[in-house]
Amino acid sequence: MTPAFWHIHTIGAVDLNVNTATIKVELDFRSRELELIHNTLETQKERWATPRIVIPDSSMFCEHVDKLEEWDLAVPLWLAEREPLHIAIPLVVVEELDRLKESSKKHTRWRAGYTTAVINRVLPDSNETGVLREAGYAPGRGTITLEVLMDRPGHVRRANEDAEIVDQAFAVNGLAGQAVTVLTYDTGQTRQARVRGLDVLNLHTEPAEAEPPREAKRR
């Protein structure tokens, strides 16, 4: 809320005529703000009307067998021939990747730094959509596009990142032309997304190696 909004709530009935200008300025501001939100939503609905949309969390970038520029998700997502794919990355995920660039794990640190570098190169403008892979990068494959879901003005984030990602995916799902899929390797993220009725592709697999023996208890 703006300072003018809170000021108006302190105005007594006697002062209403004196403060008419303040109220009018606030109403005009709110009107322009709502118009901007409306136009933004209409633009997003138009952009998201056709392609299949996926929302990845940070585990997808760090743990997937292929790094971002090599992603080919046509088979696990059951995409039609030459069907386009749009990757929408919540800002909270980008910020988590920034933090993971300081991870103690070398592979995680490298993947996080690599991924943020690709995002910066493909998306020089934060409000635009970029092309990650052109159609035909493999036989029958469609274009893969990329965008970062920026926090709208006044947005208040959820207490934890998993819940925030699910909220973002749920919002996009309400505007998209077809069901949105959350991409993750994380079990907790999977459970939260499914509770909200979202499609989830969890690519985590069971360990290939045999279960190690229990360690002997120390006396």
Secondary structure, DSSP 8 states (H G I E B T S, - for coil): --HHHHHHTT--GGGTTTTHHHHHHHHHHHHHHHHHHHHHHHHHHHHTSSSEEEEE-HHHHHHSSS-GGG---TTTTT--TT--EEEEEEHHHHHHHHHHTT-SSHHHHHHHHHHHHHHHHH-SSTTS-EEEE-TTSSTT---EEEEEE---TT----SSHHHHHHHHHHHHHHHSSS--EEEES-HHHHHHHHHTT-EEEE-----SS----------
